[in-house]
Structures are given as structure tokens and as C-alpha cells.
């Protein structure tokens, strides 16, 4: 029982970290994209 709770918590934390990384990467990409468009104009 305790093992299951630990496993679920571990997976939840891993998922959270992955999602946060993706969000950060997308924000960075968007910033670079806007900058490139701004410089191209």
C-alpha cells in the first residue's frame, strides 16, 4: 500500500518536472521566434 503511494507520488513529480521543462522550452522558443520576426521586419 505504502509502495503504491510512493510510486504514484514519484511519477507525479517526474511528470511535473517534464511538463515544467516543456513549458520553459516553449516560452524560450516563442521569445526567440518573436525576436527573429521583429529583427526580420
Biopython code that builds the backbone (N, CA, C, O; Angstrom):
import numpy as np
from Bio.PDB.StructureBuilder import StructureBuilder

atoms = [
    (1, "UNK", "N", (0.841, -1.203, 0.000)),
    (1, "UNK", "CA", (0.000, 0.000, 0.000)),
    (1, "UNK", "C", (0.876, 1.252, 0.000)),
    (1, "UNK", "O", (0.697, 2.150, -0.822)),
    (2, "UNK", "N", (1.821, 1.294, 0.933)),
    (2, "UNK", "CA", (2.719, 2.449, 1.025)),
    (2, "UNK", "C", (3.548, 2.581, -0.251)),
    (2, "UNK", "O", (3.802, 3.684, -0.735)),
    (3, "UNK", "N", (3.964, 1.430, -0.785)),
    (3, "UNK", "CA", (4.774, 1.420, -2.004)),
    (3, "UNK", "C", (4.012, 2.060, -3.165)),
    (3, "UNK", "O", (4.582, 2.822, -3.947)),
    (4, "UNK", "N", (2.725, 1.747, -3.269)),
    (4, "UNK", "CA", (1.891, 2.302, -4.343)),
    (4, "UNK", "C", (1.816, 3.813, -4.233)),
    (4, "UNK", "O", (1.927, 4.520, -5.234)),
    (5, "UNK", "N", (1.624, 4.315, -3.006)),
    (5, "UNK", "CA", (1.539, 5.766, -2.779)),
    (5, "UNK", "C", (2.857, 6.428, -3.179)),
    (5, "UNK", "O", (2.862, 7.476, -3.825)),
    (6, "UNK", "N", (3.968, 5.813, -2.794)),
    (6, "UNK", "CA", (5.288, 6.350, -3.143)),
    (6, "UNK", "C", (5.475, 6.377, -4.657)),
    (6, "UNK", "O", (5.978, 7.350, -5.219)),
    (7, "UNK", "N", (5.059, 5.290, -5.305)),
    (7, "UNK", "CA", (5.207, 5.178, -6.755)),
    (7, "UNK", "C", (4.399, 6.260, -7.461)),
    (7, "UNK", "O", (4.894, 6.917, -8.377)),
    (8, "UNK", "N", (3.144, 6.441, -7.028)),
    (8, "UNK", "CA", (2.275, 7.454, -7.621)),
    (8, "UNK", "C", (2.875, 8.846, -7.412)),
    (8, "UNK", "O", (2.873, 9.666, -8.330)),
    (9, "UNK", "N", (3.384, 9.112, -6.215)),
    (9, "UNK", "CA", (3.999, 10.404, -5.916)),
    (9, "UNK", "C", (5.222, 10.648, -6.786)),
    (9, "UNK", "O", (5.419, 11.748, -7.301)),
    (10, "UNK", "N", (6.047, 9.607, -6.947)),
    (10, "UNK", "CA", (7.262, 9.706, -7.755)),
    (10, "UNK", "C", (6.927, 10.018, -9.207)),
    (10, "UNK", "O", (7.534, 10.898, -9.817)),
    (11, "UNK", "N", (5.956, 9.291, -9.758)),
    (11, "UNK", "CA", (5.540, 9.501, -11.146)),
    (11, "UNK", "C", (4.961, 10.903, -11.311)),
    (11, "UNK", "O", (5.211, 11.569, -12.315)),
    (12, "UNK", "N", (4.188, 11.346, -10.321)),
    (12, "UNK", "CA", (3.592, 12.680, -10.367)),
    (12, "UNK", "C", (4.656, 13.762, -10.410)),
    (12, "UNK", "O", (4.551, 14.716, -11.181)),
    (13, "UNK", "N", (5.686, 13.612, -9.577)),
    (13, "UNK", "CA", (6.773, 14.598, -9.533)),
    (13, "UNK", "C", (7.536, 14.604, -10.859)),
    (13, "UNK", "O", (7.858, 15.665, -11.393)),
    (14, "UNK", "N", (7.822, 13.411, -11.383)),
    (14, "UNK", "CA", (8.529, 13.312, -12.666)),
    (14, "UNK", "C", (7.738, 13.983, -13.776)),
    (14, "UNK", "O", (8.289, 14.738, -14.578)),
    (15, "UNK", "N", (6.436, 13.700, -13.813)),
    (15, "UNK", "CA", (5.567, 14.294, -14.833)),
    (15, "UNK", "C", (5.578, 15.805, -14.716)),
    (15, "UNK", "O", (5.654, 16.516, -15.718)),
    (16, "UNK", "N", (5.500, 16.299, -13.472)),
    (16, "UNK", "CA", (5.501, 17.740, -13.219)),
    (16, "UNK", "C", (6.786, 18.379, -13.740)),
    (16, "UNK", "O", (6.748, 19.425, -14.387)),
    (17, "UNK", "N", (7.927, 17.740, -13.454)),
    (17, "UNK", "CA", (9.229, 18.264, -13.894)),
    (17, "UNK", "C", (9.282, 18.318, -15.422)),
    (17, "UNK", "O", (9.726, 19.313, -15.994)),
    (18, "UNK", "N", (8.833, 17.252, -16.077)),
    (18, "UNK", "CA", (8.860, 17.193, -17.546)),
    (18, "UNK", "C", (7.984, 18.288, -18.136)),
    (18, "UNK", "O", (8.390, 18.971, -19.076)),
    (19, "UNK", "N", (6.772, 18.459, -17.585)),
    (19, "UNK", "CA", (5.852, 19.482, -18.089)),
    (19, "UNK", "C", (6.452, 20.871, -17.903)),
    (19, "UNK", "O", (6.386, 21.696, -18.814)),
    (20, "UNK", "N", (7.037, 21.142, -16.734)),
    (20, "UNK", "CA", (7.632, 22.451, -16.469)),
    (20, "UNK", "C", (8.762, 22.737, -17.452)),
    (20, "UNK", "O", (8.900, 23.858, -17.942)),
    (21, "UNK", "N", (9.573, 21.709, -17.739)),
    (21, "UNK", "CA", (10.679, 21.874, -18.693)),
    (21, "UNK", "C", (10.145, 22.211, -20.073)),
    (21, "UNK", "O", (10.675, 23.088, -20.756)),
    (22, "UNK", "N", (9.085, 21.508, -20.484)),
    (22, "UNK", "CA", (8.500, 21.754, -21.803)),
    (22, "UNK", "C", (7.935, 23.159, -21.882)),
    (22, "UNK", "O", (8.098, 23.841, -22.894)),
    (23, "UNK", "N", (7.269, 23.597, -20.814)),
    (23, "UNK", "CA", (6.691, 24.946, -20.783)),
    (23, "UNK", "C", (7.800, 25.987, -20.904)),
    (23, "UNK", "O", (7.671, 26.955, -21.653)),
    (24, "UNK", "N", (8.895, 25.782, -20.160)),
    (24, "UNK", "CA", (10.039, 26.702, -20.218)),
    (24, "UNK", "C", (10.616, 26.745, -21.627)),
    (24, "UNK", "O", (10.903, 27.819, -22.156)),
    (25, "UNK", "N", (10.786, 25.565, -22.232)),
    (25, "UNK", "CA", (11.352, 25.474, -23.577)),
    (25, "UNK", "C", (10.458, 26.182, -24.590)),
    (25, "UNK", "O", (10.946, 26.892, -25.469)),
    (26, "UNK", "N", (9.136, 25.983, -24.461)),
    (26, "UNK", "CA", (8.193, 26.616, -25.387)),
    (26, "UNK", "C", (8.249, 28.129, -25.240)),
    (26, "UNK", "O", (8.229, 28.853, -26.236)),
    (27, "UNK", "N", (8.320, 28.612, -23.994)),
    (27, "UNK", "CA", (8.391, 30.059, -23.757)),
    (27, "UNK", "C", (9.666, 30.638, -24.365)),
    (27, "UNK", "O", (9.641, 31.708, -24.973)),
    (28, "UNK", "N", (10.781, 29.923, -24.197)),
    (28, "UNK", "CA", (12.051, 30.377, -24.771)),
    (28, "UNK", "C", (11.974, 30.412, -26.291)),
    (28, "UNK", "O", (12.393, 31.382, -26.922)),
    (29, "UNK", "N", (11.430, 29.336, -26.878)),
    (29, "UNK", "CA", (11.297, 29.269, -28.332)),
    (29, "UNK", "C", (10.438, 30.405, -28.845)),
    (29, "UNK", "O", (10.762, 31.034, -29.853)),
    (30, "UNK", "N", (9.327, 30.669, -28.142)),
    (30, "UNK", "CA", (8.415, 31.733, -28.551)),
    (30, "UNK", "C", (9.128, 33.077, -28.507)),
    (30, "UNK", "O", (8.975, 33.899, -29.410)),
    (31, "UNK", "N", (9.908, 33.294, -27.451)),
    (31, "UNK", "CA", (10.640, 34.559, -27.296)),
    (31, "UNK", "C", (11.622, 34.736, -28.456)),
    (31, "UNK", "O", (11.701, 35.811, -29.051)),
    (32, "UNK", "N", (12.369, 33.672, -28.771)),
    (32, "UNK", "CA", (13.331, 33.726, -29.870)),
    (32, "UNK", "C", (12.622, 33.949, -31.201)),
    (32, "UNK", "O", (13.114, 34.674, -32.065)),
    (33, "UNK", "N", (11.448, 33.311, -31.356)),
    (33, "UNK", "CA", (10.676, 33.443, -32.594)),
    (33, "UNK", "C", (10.231, 34.884, -32.789)),
    (33, "UNK", "O", (10.380, 35.442, -33.877)),
    (34, "UNK", "N", (9.682, 35.492, -31.732)),
    (34, "UNK", "CA", (9.236, 36.882, -31.816)),
    (34, "UNK", "C", (10.409, 37.808, -32.107)),
    (34, "UNK", "O", (10.290, 38.753, -32.888)),
    (35, "UNK", "N", (11.542, 37.530, -31.473)),
    (35, "UNK", "CA", (12.738, 38.343, -31.681)),
    (35, "UNK", "C", (13.193, 38.243, -33.142)),
    (35, "UNK", "O", (13.538, 39.252, -33.758)),
    (36, "UNK", "N", (13.191, 37.032, -33.688)),
    (36, "UNK", "CA", (13.603, 36.819, -35.075)),
    (36, "UNK", "C", (12.665, 37.548, -36.037)),
    (36, "UNK", "O", (13.114, 38.173, -36.998)),
    (37, "UNK", "N", (11.360, 37.463, -35.771)),
    (37, "UNK", "CA", (10.377, 38.145, -36.619)),
    (37, "UNK", "C", (10.584, 39.649, -36.532)),
    (37, "UNK", "O", (10.546, 40.349, -37.544)),
    (38, "UNK", "N", (10.803, 40.144, -35.312)),
    (38, "UNK", "CA", (10.997, 41.579, -35.086)),
    (38, "UNK", "C", (12.230, 42.081, -35.838)),
    (38, "UNK", "O", (12.203, 43.156, -36.437)),
    (39, "UNK", "N", (13.308, 41.301, -35.802)),
    (39, "UNK", "CA", (14.541, 41.695, -36.482)),
    (39, "UNK", "C", (14.398, 41.589, -38.000)),
    (39, "UNK", "O", (15.019, 42.353, -38.739)),
    (40, "UNK", "N", (13.584, 40.645, -38.463)),
    (40, "UNK", "CA", (13.410, 40.429, -39.904)),
    (40, "UNK", "C", (12.602, 41.556, -40.540)),
    (40, "UNK", "O", (12.781, 41.865, -41.718)),
    (41, "UNK", "N", (11.715, 42.166, -39.762)),
    (41, "UNK", "CA", (10.818, 43.204, -40.305)),
    (41, "UNK", "C", (11.564, 44.510, -40.559)),
    (41, "UNK", "O", (10.965, 45.485, -41.013)),
]
sb = StructureBuilder()
sb.init_structure("model")
sb.init_model(0)
sb.init_chain("A")
sb.init_seg("    ")
for serial, (resi, resn, name, xyz) in enumerate(atoms, 1):
    if name == "N":
        sb.init_residue(resn, " ", resi, " ")
    sb.init_atom(name, np.array(xyz, "f"), 0.0, 1.0, " ", f" {name:<3s}", serial, name[0])
structure = sb.get_structure()
